Amino acid sequence: MGGKEKTFHANLLKGYNACDQDASQATTEERPPTSSLAIPAASVTVIEDLESEHFNDSDCEALPELGKWGSKETINDLKFGDELTPDQRRQLEEVALMYSSIFSDRPGTASTEEHCIELTSSIPVRQRPYPVPYAMRQTLRDELREMEDLGVIRKSSSPYASPVVVVKKKDGTNRVCIDYRRMNKLTIFDPQPMTPPADIFQDMEKDQYFSKIDLSKGYWQIPVRREDIPQTAFVTMDRHYEFLRMPFGMMNSGATLTRALKKLLCGMDNVVDYIDDLLIHTETWEAHVKTLSELFKRLQEANFTVRPVKCMLGSRTVDFLGHSLGRGAIGLQDDNVEMVRNATRPKTKREVRAFLGLVGYYKEFVPNFAAVSAPLSDLVRKGQPNIVNWGDSQERAYNSLKVTSKPVLQLPDVNKKFVLRTDASDRGLGAALM
């Protein structure tokens, strides 16, 4: 419509009558009645594409997939660096065994922070439940029952009610999201900063040992402040629940988790956090064992749990936030290089934006990124057609930005002097810190 794509509920669709005949000649032939069950069965509240302008991936970022609750992970699922000596591995196993209670795929109940919800209005947000396809209703009920058993949610009588959406990912799996967009519009923003990914690796040039730790459903380890629990309430077609643990999708959930981890890691300069991932980096083996022991102790005291299968302890190289790190260098993670290599040629403005977002995450590895990507950036400017006009300059930019090998950059030594070099042209500005 008008050059834009829109998503409409199936109930809004009406029969189309061609207007190529005079009204007096219109047929009075009756149409067969439409079954009342047909429309719910074809419900469009399973969103097919996370890039929808009405509901994007940031609204349900990091949500667990449906039907993933059966696994039971233990300390025996921990992974260790391939280059460790038998004695080094034994040391780490002893430290892990000392704090074995933190290794579980079930979320703990952190004692360092509560999630608070401050609103600009006291009028409850109430929305009708979105219809869910019949084929998915039992799966949704089972999922919610599991969440209730975990102590994440409970049945509610709150005046608040946000709807549930089942999001279908491109790989075919499904995720349950709560549509908190109306709640978020009334929420007072929490300015707690999150460390930018680009800053995380800046002081690791001399580090030789790395460990990676992933919290078990990190958001769900933070309890919701008692008086704010009713504001988290959500509805399905036949259920009304509220969260006891911090839900995904609320405006300040990420800020609350970041603040909790900052408190936990206070004074531990060789441990960095990003959402629910922790990276431990040290120059010596002795410091690494000592740091892990202190970290495990703090996690246990704060009642956090970590997923054993996602932990990597004592490695010389580590994959973190899409980068491969180790031995004084930083490169691209293998599977992300493959993702860029296999990216299809974009045909619409949305697809161009998605491609630029994908390659832009690695712009520091692409010389003159802004100038090279300019022909593609021009395609998404205001006033450009939704179906992009693809020419030779766009093809050259597209091929130049597709990383086909695994480039590596040397990490900076922050104790040395740096030289700033700049350049400019009619197409862009550039600078390099050397």
C-alpha positions in Angstrom: 0.0 0.0 0.0 1.5 3.3 -1.1 4.9 1.6 -1.6 4.9 0.2 2.0 4.5 -3.2 3.4 1.9 -3.6 6.2 0.7 -6.5 8.4 -3.0 -6.8 9.0 -5.0 -9.3 11.1 -6.9 -11.9 9.1 -10.2 -10.7 10.6 -9.8 -7.4 8.8 -9.8 -9.0 5.4 -13.0 -8.6 3.3 -14.2 -10.1 0.1 -13.2 -8.1 -3.0 -15.9 -7.3 -5.6 -14.8 -6.0 -9.0 -16.4 -2.7 -10.0 -16.5 -3.3 -13.7 -20.2 -3.5 -14.0 -23.0 -1.1 -13.1 -24.4 -1.4 -9.6 -27.9 -2.2 -11.1 -26.4 -5.2 -12.8 -24.6 -6.5 -9.6 -25.3 -10.1 -8.9 -27.3 -11.1 -5.9 -25.8 -14.6 -5.9 -25.2 -15.7 -2.3 -21.8 -16.7 -1.2 -21.3 -19.8 0.9 -21.0 -18.8 4.6 -17.5 -18.6 6.0 -16.7 -21.0 8.8 -16.1 -19.2 12.2 -13.2 -21.5 12.7 -11.3 -20.6 9.6 -9.9 -17.3 10.6 -8.5 -18.3 14.0 -6.8 -21.3 12.4 -5.1 -18.9 10.0 -4.2 -16.4 12.7 -1.4 -14.0 11.7 -0.2 -13.5 15.3 2.6 -15.9 14.6 5.0 -13.3 13.2 7.0 -14.8 10.3 9.8 -12.2 10.2 11.6 -10.6 13.1 12.2 -7.6 10.9 8.6 -6.6 10.9 8.1 -2.9 11.4 5.5 -3.7 14.0 7.5 -6.1 16.2 11.3 -6.4 15.8 13.9 -8.6 17.2 14.9 -6.1 19.9 11.5 -6.7 21.5 12.3 -10.3 22.4 16.1 -10.3 22.3 17.7 -13.4 24.0 14.4 -15.1 24.6 14.7 -18.9 25.2 13.3 -21.1 22.4 10.1 -23.0 23.0 10.5 -26.5 24.3 14.1 -26.2 25.6 13.4 -26.9 29.3 14.0 -30.6 29.4 17.8 -30.6 29.5 19.7 -30.9 32.8 23.2 -29.6 32.7 25.8 -30.2 35.4 29.4 -29.5 36.2 30.3 -32.5 34.0 29.3 -30.4 30.9 32.0 -27.8 31.4 34.5 -27.3 28.6 38.2 -26.7 29.0 40.9 -25.2 26.8 42.6 -27.6 24.4 46.1 -26.5 25.2 45.9 -27.0 29.0 48.3 -29.3 30.6 46.8 -32.1 32.8 47.9 -30.2 35.9 46.2 -27.0 34.7 43.0 -28.8 33.9 43.0 -30.4 37.3 43.4 -27.0 39.0 40.3 -25.7 37.2 38.3 -28.8 37.9 39.1 -28.4 41.6 38.0 -24.8 41.6 34.8 -25.6 39.7 34.0 -28.5 42.1 34.4 -26.2 45.1 31.6 -24.1 43.7 29.6 -26.7 41.9 26.2 -25.3 43.0 26.5 -22.5 40.5 26.7 -24.8 37.4 23.1 -25.4 36.3 20.9 -24.6 33.4 18.1 -23.5 35.8 18.1 -19.9 36.7 19.1 -18.9 40.3 17.6 -16.0 42.3 20.2 -13.2 42.5 20.4 -11.2 45.7 22.3 -8.2 44.3 19.5 -6.4 42.5 15.7 -6.1 42.0 14.0 -5.0 38.8 12.0 -1.8 39.5 9.4 -0.4 37.1 8.7 3.3 37.3 5.8 4.6 35.2 4.6 8.0 34.2 1.0 7.0 34.6 -0.9 5.0 37.2 -3.6 4.0 34.7 -3.2 0.2 34.0 -2.2 -0.9 30.5 -4.8 -3.4 29.4 -4.8 -5.1 26.0 -6.8 -8.0 24.6 -4.9 -11.2 24.1 -3.6 -11.9 20.6 -5.1 -15.0 19.0 -2.6 -17.9 18.7 -2.9 -20.7 16.1 -4.6 -23.8 17.4 -1.5 -25.9 16.5 0.6 -23.9 18.9 -1.7 -23.4 21.8 -0.8 -26.6 23.7 2.9 -25.9 23.1 2.4 -22.4 24.6 0.4 -23.8 27.6 3.2 -26.3 28.3 5.8 -23.6 28.1 4.0 -21.4 30.5 3.5 -24.3 32.9 7.2 -24.9 32.8 7.9 -21.3 33.6 5.5 -21.5 36.5 7.2 -24.5 37.8 10.6 -22.7 37.6 9.1 -19.8 39.7 9.5 -17.3 36.8 5.7 -16.5 36.6 2.6 -17.1 38.6 -1.1 -16.7 38.0 -2.3 -13.1 38.2 -5.3 -11.0 39.1 -3.5 -7.8 38.1 -5.4 -5.0 36.3 -2.4 -4.9 33.8 -2.5 -7.1 30.8 0.1 -7.2 27.9 -0.5 -9.7 25.1 1.7 -12.7 24.2 3.2 -13.1 20.7 4.7 -16.3 19.3 7.5 -15.3 17.0 8.6 -17.6 14.3 12.3 -17.3 13.5 13.8 -17.7 10.1 15.3 -21.1 11.2 11.8 -22.4 11.9 12.0 -22.4 15.7 9.5 -20.4 17.8 9.9 -17.9 20.7 7.4 -16.6 23.2 7.5 -12.8 23.5 5.4 -10.5 25.7 4.4 -7.4 23.7 5.4 -4.7 26.3 5.5 -1.9 23.8 2.7 0.1 25.4 4.2 -0.4 28.8 7.6 0.7 27.6 6.1 4.0 26.3 5.1 4.8 29.9 8.3 3.6 31.5 10.9 6.0 32.9 14.2 5.3 31.2 17.0 3.8 33.2 20.3 5.4 32.1 22.6 2.6 33.4 25.3 2.3 30.6 26.3 -0.9 29.0 29.9 -1.3 27.9 30.2 -0.9 24.1 31.4 -4.1 22.4 34.2 -2.0 20.7 35.6 -1.0 24.1 35.7 -4.5 25.6 38.8 -5.8 23.9 41.0 -2.6 24.1 43.2 -3.6 27.0 43.7 -7.4 26.3 46.8 -7.2 24.1 49.1 -9.0 26.7 46.5 -11.5 28.0 47.3 -15.2 27.5 44.4 -17.0 29.2 40.7 -16.6 28.7 37.5 -18.0 30.1 33.9 -17.4 29.0 30.9 -17.8 31.2 27.2 -17.5 30.3 24.5 -16.9 32.9 21.6 -19.3 32.9 18.7 -17.3 31.5 20.3 -14.2 33.0 17.2 -12.0 33.0 15.2 -14.6 34.9 17.7 -14.6 37.7 16.8 -11.0 38.7 13.6 -10.8 41.0 11.0 -8.2 40.3 10.4 -5.7 43.1 7.3 -6.9 45.0 5.1 -3.8 44.3 6.0 -3.9 40.6 5.0 -7.5 39.9 1.4 -6.6 38.8 2.8 -4.3 36.1 4.5 -7.3 34.4 1.2 -9.2 33.9 0.4 -10.7 30.5 -2.5 -12.6 28.9 -3.0 -15.5 26.5 -6.3 -16.7 25.1 -7.2 -18.4 28.4 -4.5 -17.5 31.0 -3.4 -14.4 33.0 0.1 -14.5 34.5 2.6 -12.1 36.0 6.4 -12.3 36.3 8.2 -12.9 39.6 11.5 -12.7 37.7 12.6 -9.9 35.3 11.0 -10.4 31.9 12.5 -9.9 28.5 11.2 -7.1 26.4 10.8 -4.5 29.1 12.6 -1.2 28.4 15.0 -1.4 31.4 15.6 -5.1 31.8 19.1 -4.9 30.2 20.0 -2.0 32.4 19.0 -3.8 35.6 21.0 -6.9 34.7 24.0 -4.7 33.8 23.8 -2.9 37.2 23.6 -6.3 39.0 26.7 -7.6 37.3 28.6 -4.3 37.9 28.0 -4.7 41.6 29.0 -8.4 41.5 32.3 -7.6 39.6 33.3 -4.5 41.5 37.1 -4.5 41.8 37.6 -7.3 39.3 39.2 -5.4 36.4 40.1 -8.5 34.4 36.4 -9.6 34.1 34.1 -7.9 31.6 30.4 -8.3 31.2 28.1 -7.9 28.3 24.4 -8.6 29.0 24.6 -12.1 30.5 28.1 -13.1 29.2 31.3 -12.8 31.2 34.8 -12.8 29.8 37.8 -13.5 32.1 41.2 -12.4 30.7 44.6 -12.6 32.5 48.3 -12.5 31.5 49.4 -15.4 33.8 48.0 -18.8 34.7 48.2 -18.1 38.4 46.1 -14.9 38.0 43.6 -16.8 35.9 43.0 -19.5 38.5 42.8 -16.9 41.3 40.3 -14.8 39.3 38.0 -17.7 38.4 38.0 -18.8 42.1 37.0 -15.3 43.2 34.4 -15.0 40.5 32.8 -18.4 41.3 32.7 -17.5 45.0 30.9 -14.2 44.2 28.4 -15.9 41.9 27.6 -18.5 44.6 27.2 -15.8 47.3 24.9 -13.8 45.0 22.9 -17.0 44.0 23.6 -16.7 40.3 23.9 -19.8 38.2 25.8 -20.3 34.9 25.2 -22.7 32.0 27.9 -25.4 32.0 27.6 -26.2 28.3 28.3 -22.6 27.4 31.3 -22.2 29.7 34.9 -22.3 28.3 37.6 -22.3 30.9 41.3 -21.7 30.6 41.6 -21.3 26.8 44.4 -19.5 24.9 41.8 -18.3 22.3 38.1 -17.6 22.8 35.1 -16.5 20.7 33.2 -13.6 22.3 30.6 -11.2 20.9 31.3 -12.4 17.3 35.0 -12.0 17.6 37.9 -14.5 17.9 40.4 -13.3 20.5 43.8 -14.5 21.7 47.6 -14.2 21.4 47.5 -10.4 21.1 45.1 -10.4 18.1 41.5 -10.2 17.3 39.7 -11.6 14.3 36.3 -12.6 13.1 34.4 -15.6 14.4 34.3 -18.4 11.8 30.5 -18.9 11.7 30.0 -15.1 11.3 32.5 -15.0 8.4 30.4 -17.8 6.9 27.2 -15.8 7.5 28.6 -12.8 5.6 30.0 -15.0 2.8 26.5 -16.5 2.3 24.5 -13.3 2.5 22.2 -12.9 -0.5 22.2 -9.8 -2.7 19.6 -7.4 -1.2 16.6 -6.4 -3.3 14.7 -4.1 -0.9 15.6 -1.2 1.4 15.0 -3.4 4.4 17.4 -6.1 3.1 20.0 -3.4 2.3 19.8 -2.2 5.9 20.1 -5.7 7.2 23.2 -6.3 5.1 24.8 -3.1 6.1 24.1 -3.9 9.8 25.7 -7.4 9.3 28.9 -6.1 7.7 28.9 -2.9 9.8 29.6 -4.9 12.9 33.0 -5.7 11.5 33.7 -2.3 9.9 37.0 -2.0 11.7 38.3 -4.9 9.6 37.3 -3.3 6.3 39.5 -0.4 5.1 37.6 2.8 4.1 34.3 1.2 5.2 32.3 4.3 4.9 33.5 5.2 1.4 33.1 1.6 0.2 29.6 1.2 1.6 28.4 4.6 0.4 26.6 3.3 -2.8 24.6 1.0 -0.6 23.9 3.6 2.0 22.5 5.8 -0.7 19.9 3.2 -1.5 18.2 3.5 2.0 18.0 7.3 2.0 14.5 8.9 2.4 12.7 9.1 -0.9 14.5 6.1 -2.5 12.2 3.3 -3.8 11.5 0.3 -1.6 12.7 -2.0 -4.5 16.2 -0.8 -4.8 17.9 0.3 -8.1 20.9 -2.0 -8.2 23.7 -0.8 -10.5 27.4 -1.4 -11.1 28.5 0.8 -8.1 26.3 -1.2 -5.7 27.6 -4.5 -7.1 31.2 -3.4 -6.5 30.4 -2.2 -3.0 28.5 -5.4 -2.2 31.4 -7.6 -3.3 33.9 -5.5 -1.5 32.1 -5.7 1.8 31.5 -9.5 1.7 34.3 -10.9 3.9 35.5 -14.1 2.2 38.5 -14.7 4.5 39.2 -14.3 8.2 41.0 -10.9 8.7 43.0 -10.4 11.9 43.9 -7.2 13.7 46.6 -6.7 16.3 45.3 -5.5 19.6 46.7 -2.2 20.7 49.3 -1.8 23.4 47.7 1.1 25.4 51.1 1.9 27.0 52.6 3.1 23.8 52.2 6.4 21.9 49.5 6.6 19.2 49.4 8.5 15.9 46.0 9.7 14.5 45.9 9.9 10.7 42.9 11.5 8.9 41.7 11.9 5.4 38.7 13.3 3.6 37.0 13.3 0.2 33.7 14.4 -1.3 32.3 10.9 -0.4 33.3 10.7 3.3 35.7 11.2 6.2 38.2 8.7 7.5 40.6 8.3 10.4 43.0 5.7 11.7 44.6 5.5 15.1 48.0 3.9 14.7 
